[in-house]
Amino acid sequence: MLLCCAGFGAFALSTGLGSGLIAGALSLFVSGLGLGQIIASTNILAGRRYRTHTGSALASLNFFWSLGAVVTGLLAAALIPRFQLSGPILSFAALFLAVALGGLLNPSHTATDATTKEDPAISLLPRSALIRFALLLFLYGGLETCLTVWLPTYTLRFSDAQLLGGQSAAVLLWTALTAGRALSSAALRFVPESTVQRIGLALSAIFIASLAFTHRAPSLSLICILLGLSLAPFFPATFALLIKRGPTAREAGFILAVSGLGAALFPWMMGQISTHIGSLRIALAIPLALALIILLISSINSETPTEATASSGV
């Protein structure tokens, strides 16, 4: 939280400096370090504290993450024209500082640290499981980002109506992801994480394939909503399955970091294929292949005894 405060605060002030570009890049790098730590540590802490219905707890946590992403976009659109860029970003920096101070003053802070200490040299996760979960989140990071990055362009090119310059696709997808994580939180209290994970992936593959045959704005909008709902449970369900295997914080953090690499690689690859072939519709084969490969990997039986126990509510 303190890194985010320092990074975003410096970024808001860097526009007035002579070397604003370099200062802005460095400050965003610091902000990214902070955000990466927040995402990893918050999911790990939540997964460890909620041993029963872990997937449901993580889905609830990620619902608020997605809700923040949607609401912040709306706030930025409303505030930036009035207050320029620096004002809202400084406000966010102040909020990060307030939350950081609140965490330091939390009376349970020391006790929590004492109960989660571990030897970083000891690996509690078999190498095969580490590779499997890293591969799952690496591919999923690419799948979700391919859709959020390229769906607006796709709807702009192939829809019979240019709604919001194609941005309606991203808005609908993110809104559906947010609502889907709320629904997933309820579903994961009664259905095993692995089952919800695979159903969502199978539906995602079907909806991605149907994009290639859809040209009308209402149909494209509906598919964007269905894609968001089907993708929503994957991360909380998968991370819950990971946490139940007892990884160290370093291992879990590594797996989350790998997910970010997939988010950077596959959208770029999709753009390169689209440019080379001259068809974004054919480039949809990238997210479709990712969904099918993830489904195949996730179908490998890796259920732990704790998963069966937790899903039954015991």
C-alpha positions as CSV (number, residue, x, y, z in Angstrom):
1,M,0.0,0.0,0.0
2,L,2.9,2.4,0.8
3,L,4.5,1.6,-2.5
4,C,1.3,2.4,-4.3
5,C,0.9,5.6,-2.4
6,A,4.5,6.7,-3.3
7,G,4.3,5.5,-6.9
8,F,0.9,7.1,-7.8
9,G,1.7,10.2,-5.9
10,A,5.0,10.7,-7.8
11,F,3.2,9.9,-11.1
12,A,0.6,12.6,-10.5
13,L,3.4,15.1,-9.9
14,S,5.7,14.0,-12.6
15,T,3.8,15.7,-15.4
16,G,5.3,19.1,-14.4
17,L,8.9,17.9,-14.4
18,G,11.3,18.4,-17.2
19,S,12.0,14.7,-17.4
20,G,8.4,13.9,-16.9
21,L,8.4,10.8,-19.1
22,I,11.2,9.1,-17.2
23,A,9.8,10.1,-13.8
24,G,6.4,8.9,-14.8
25,A,7.7,5.5,-16.0
26,L,9.7,5.0,-12.8
27,S,6.7,6.0,-10.6
28,L,4.4,3.6,-12.5
29,F,7.0,0.8,-12.0
30,V,6.9,1.4,-8.3
31,S,3.1,1.5,-8.4
32,G,3.1,-1.8,-10.2
33,L,5.4,-3.4,-7.6
34,G,2.9,-2.3,-4.9
35,L,-0.1,-3.6,-6.8
36,G,1.5,-6.9,-7.4
37,Q,2.3,-7.3,-3.7
38,I,-1.3,-6.3,-2.8
39,I,-2.9,-8.8,-5.2
40,A,-0.7,-11.7,-4.1
41,S,-0.7,-11.1,-0.4
42,T,-4.4,-10.4,-0.1
43,N,-5.4,-13.6,-2.0
44,I,-3.0,-15.7,0.0
45,L,-4.2,-14.3,3.4
46,A,-7.8,-14.8,2.5
47,G,-7.2,-18.3,1.2
48,R,-5.4,-19.3,4.4
49,R,-7.9,-17.8,6.8
50,Y,-11.0,-19.3,5.2
51,R,-10.2,-23.0,5.2
52,T,-13.8,-24.0,4.6
53,H,-15.4,-22.8,1.3
54,T,-12.1,-21.3,0.3
55,G,-13.3,-20.7,-3.3
56,S,-16.4,-18.9,-2.1
57,A,-14.3,-16.6,0.0
58,L,-11.9,-15.8,-2.8
59,A,-14.7,-15.2,-5.2
60,S,-16.2,-12.7,-2.8
61,L,-12.8,-11.0,-2.4
62,N,-12.3,-10.8,-6.2
63,F,-15.9,-9.5,-6.6
64,F,-14.8,-6.3,-4.8
65,W,-11.6,-6.2,-6.9
66,S,-13.6,-6.3,-10.1
67,L,-16.2,-3.8,-8.7
68,G,-13.4,-1.4,-7.9
69,A,-12.1,-1.7,-11.5
70,V,-15.5,-0.9,-12.9
71,V,-16.3,1.9,-10.6
72,T,-12.9,3.5,-10.9
73,G,-13.3,3.6,-14.6
74,L,-16.5,5.5,-14.3
75,L,-15.1,7.8,-11.7
76,A,-12.1,8.6,-13.9
77,A,-14.4,9.4,-16.8
78,A,-16.4,11.8,-14.6
79,L,-13.5,13.4,-12.7
80,I,-10.6,13.8,-15.1
81,P,-12.4,16.4,-17.4
82,R,-13.0,18.6,-14.3
83,F,-9.9,18.0,-12.2
84,Q,-7.3,16.9,-14.8
85,L,-5.3,13.7,-14.3
86,S,-3.2,14.7,-11.2
87,G,-6.1,15.4,-8.9
88,P,-7.9,12.0,-9.0
89,I,-4.5,10.1,-8.9
90,L,-3.4,12.1,-5.8
91,S,-6.7,11.2,-4.2
92,F,-6.0,7.5,-4.9
93,A,-2.5,7.8,-3.5
94,A,-4.0,9.3,-0.3
95,L,-6.5,6.4,0.0
96,F,-3.6,3.9,-0.3
97,L,-1.8,5.7,2.5
98,A,-4.9,5.7,4.7
99,V,-5.4,1.9,4.2
100,A,-1.7,1.3,4.8
101,L,-1.8,3.2,8.1
102,G,-5.0,1.4,9.1
103,G,-3.2,-2.0,8.5
104,L,-0.2,-1.0,10.6
105,L,-2.5,0.1,13.4
106,N,-4.6,-3.1,13.2
107,P,-4.2,-4.8,16.6
108,S,-4.3,-8.3,14.9
109,H,-1.4,-7.4,12.6
110,T,1.4,-8.8,14.8
111,A,-0.6,-11.9,15.7
112,T,-1.4,-12.7,12.1
113,D,2.3,-12.4,11.1
114,A,3.3,-14.7,13.9
115,T,0.9,-17.5,12.7
116,T,1.9,-17.4,9.1
117,K,5.7,-17.4,9.4
118,E,7.4,-20.0,7.3
119,D,10.8,-21.1,6.1
120,P,11.0,-19.8,2.5
121,A,13.6,-22.5,1.7
122,I,11.0,-25.2,2.3
123,S,8.7,-26.1,-0.6
124,L,5.4,-27.6,0.4
125,L,4.1,-27.9,-3.1
126,P,5.3,-30.8,-5.4
127,R,7.1,-29.6,-8.5
128,S,4.5,-31.1,-10.8
129,A,1.7,-29.2,-9.0
130,L,3.7,-26.0,-9.1
131,I,4.2,-26.3,-12.8
132,R,0.5,-27.3,-13.4
133,F,-0.9,-24.3,-11.5
134,A,1.6,-21.9,-12.9
135,L,0.7,-23.1,-16.4
136,L,-3.1,-22.7,-15.7
137,L,-2.8,-19.1,-14.5
138,F,-0.2,-18.3,-17.2
139,L,-2.7,-19.3,-19.9
140,Y,-5.7,-17.8,-18.1
141,G,-4.0,-14.5,-17.7
142,G,-3.6,-14.5,-21.5
143,L,-7.2,-15.7,-22.1
144,E,-8.9,-13.0,-20.0
145,T,-6.6,-10.2,-21.3
146,C,-7.0,-11.2,-25.0
147,L,-10.7,-10.7,-24.6
148,T,-10.7,-7.5,-22.6
149,V,-8.1,-5.9,-25.0
150,W,-9.4,-7.1,-28.4
151,L,-13.2,-7.4,-27.9
152,P,-13.7,-3.6,-28.3
153,T,-11.8,-3.7,-31.6
154,Y,-13.7,-6.8,-32.7
155,T,-17.1,-5.4,-32.1
156,L,-16.1,-2.1,-33.8
157,R,-15.1,-4.0,-36.9
158,F,-17.8,-6.6,-37.2
159,S,-20.9,-5.2,-35.4
160,D,-23.7,-3.7,-37.3
161,A,-23.8,-0.8,-34.8
162,Q,-20.8,1.0,-33.3
163,L,-21.9,1.3,-29.7
164,L,-19.7,3.6,-27.7
165,G,-16.9,3.1,-30.3
166,G,-16.7,-0.5,-29.4
167,Q,-16.0,0.2,-25.7
168,S,-19.4,-1.3,-24.7
169,A,-17.9,-4.7,-25.2
170,A,-15.3,-4.1,-22.4
171,V,-17.9,-2.5,-20.2
172,L,-20.2,-5.4,-20.5
173,L,-17.4,-8.0,-20.1
174,W,-16.1,-6.4,-16.9
175,T,-19.6,-5.8,-15.5
176,A,-20.4,-9.5,-16.1
177,L,-17.1,-10.6,-14.5
178,T,-18.0,-8.6,-11.4
179,A,-21.6,-10.0,-11.2
180,G,-20.3,-13.5,-12.0
181,R,-17.9,-13.4,-9.1
182,A,-20.7,-12.6,-6.8
183,L,-22.7,-15.5,-8.2
184,S,-19.6,-17.8,-8.0
185,S,-19.3,-17.0,-4.3
186,A,-22.7,-18.5,-3.8
187,A,-22.2,-21.4,-6.1
188,L,-18.8,-22.4,-4.6
189,R,-20.4,-23.0,-1.3
190,F,-22.2,-26.0,-2.7
191,V,-20.3,-27.2,-5.7
192,P,-16.6,-28.3,-5.7
193,E,-14.1,-25.7,-7.1
194,S,-12.9,-28.1,-9.8
195,T,-16.4,-28.6,-11.2
196,V,-17.2,-24.9,-11.3
197,Q,-13.8,-24.3,-12.9
198,R,-14.4,-26.8,-15.8
199,I,-18.0,-25.8,-16.5
200,G,-16.9,-22.2,-16.8
201,L,-14.1,-23.0,-19.1
202,A,-16.3,-25.2,-21.4
203,L,-18.9,-22.4,-21.7
204,S,-16.2,-19.9,-22.3
205,A,-14.8,-21.9,-25.3
206,I,-18.4,-22.2,-26.7
207,F,-19.0,-18.4,-26.4
208,I,-15.6,-17.5,-27.9
209,A,-16.2,-19.8,-30.9
210,S,-19.7,-18.2,-31.4
211,L,-18.1,-14.8,-31.7
212,A,-16.8,-15.7,-35.2
213,F,-20.4,-16.1,-36.4
214,T,-22.0,-13.1,-34.7
215,H,-22.4,-9.7,-36.4
216,R,-25.3,-8.0,-34.8
217,A,-24.8,-5.7,-31.8
218,P,-27.4,-7.3,-29.5
219,S,-25.9,-10.7,-30.1
220,L,-22.4,-9.5,-29.5
221,S,-23.4,-7.7,-26.3
222,L,-25.1,-10.9,-25.1
223,I,-22.0,-13.0,-25.8
224,C,-19.8,-10.4,-23.9
225,I,-22.0,-10.8,-20.9
226,L,-22.0,-14.6,-21.1
227,L,-18.2,-14.6,-21.5
228,G,-17.8,-12.5,-18.4
229,L,-20.1,-14.8,-16.4
230,S,-18.4,-18.0,-17.6
231,L,-14.8,-16.6,-16.9
232,A,-15.7,-15.2,-13.5
233,P,-15.2,-18.3,-11.3
234,F,-11.9,-19.5,-12.8
235,F,-9.4,-17.5,-10.8
236,P,-11.0,-17.9,-7.3
237,A,-11.7,-21.6,-7.9
238,T,-8.2,-22.3,-9.2
239,F,-6.4,-20.3,-6.5
240,A,-8.5,-22.1,-3.9
241,L,-7.4,-25.4,-5.2
242,L,-3.8,-24.2,-5.1
243,I,-4.1,-22.9,-1.5
244,K,-5.5,-26.3,-0.3
245,R,-2.3,-27.9,-1.4
246,G,-0.4,-25.8,1.1
247,P,2.0,-23.8,-1.0
248,T,4.4,-21.4,0.6
249,A,3.7,-17.7,0.1
250,R,6.7,-17.5,-2.2
251,E,5.3,-20.3,-4.4
252,A,1.8,-18.8,-4.5
253,G,3.3,-15.4,-5.3
254,F,5.4,-16.9,-8.1
255,I,2.3,-18.5,-9.7
256,L,0.4,-15.2,-9.6
257,A,3.4,-13.4,-11.2
258,V,3.4,-16.0,-14.0
259,S,-0.2,-15.1,-14.7
260,G,0.9,-11.5,-15.5
261,L,3.4,-12.8,-18.0
262,G,0.6,-14.6,-19.9
263,A,-1.5,-11.4,-19.8
264,A,1.4,-9.6,-21.5
265,L,2.3,-12.3,-24.1
266,F,-0.9,-13.6,-25.6
267,P,-2.7,-10.3,-26.5
268,W,0.5,-9.2,-28.3
269,M,0.6,-12.5,-30.1
270,M,-3.1,-12.2,-31.0
271,G,-2.4,-8.7,-32.5
272,Q,0.6,-10.0,-34.5
273,I,-1.4,-12.8,-36.0
274,S,-4.3,-10.5,-36.8
275,T,-1.9,-8.1,-38.5
276,H,-0.1,-10.8,-40.4
277,I,-3.2,-12.6,-41.6
278,G,-5.4,-9.6,-41.9
279,S,-8.3,-11.0,-39.9
280,L,-9.1,-10.4,-36.3
281,R,-11.8,-13.1,-36.6
282,I,-9.2,-15.8,-37.3
283,A,-7.0,-14.4,-34.5
284,L,-9.8,-15.4,-32.1
285,A,-8.3,-18.9,-32.4
286,I,-5.8,-17.7,-29.8
287,P,-8.3,-17.3,-26.9
288,L,-10.3,-20.3,-28.1
289,A,-7.1,-22.4,-28.0
290,L,-6.2,-21.1,-24.6
291,A,-9.6,-21.9,-23.2
292,L,-9.5,-25.5,-24.6
293,I,-5.9,-26.1,-23.4
294,I,-6.8,-24.8,-19.9
295,L,-9.8,-27.1,-19.9
296,L,-7.7,-30.0,-20.8
297,I,-5.1,-29.3,-18.1
298,S,-7.7,-28.7,-15.5
299,S,-9.4,-32.0,-16.3
300,I,-6.3,-33.9,-15.0
301,N,-7.6,-35.3,-11.7
302,S,-5.8,-33.4,-9.0
303,E,-8.5,-33.1,-6.3
304,T,-7.2,-33.1,-2.8
305,P,-8.9,-34.7,0.2
306,T,-9.5,-31.2,1.7
307,E,-11.4,-30.1,-1.4
308,A,-14.0,-32.9,-1.0
309,T,-14.3,-32.0,2.6
310,A,-14.6,-28.3,2.1
311,S,-17.2,-28.6,-0.7
312,S,-19.4,-30.7,1.5
313,G,-19.4,-28.0,4.2
314,V,-17.7,-30.1,6.8
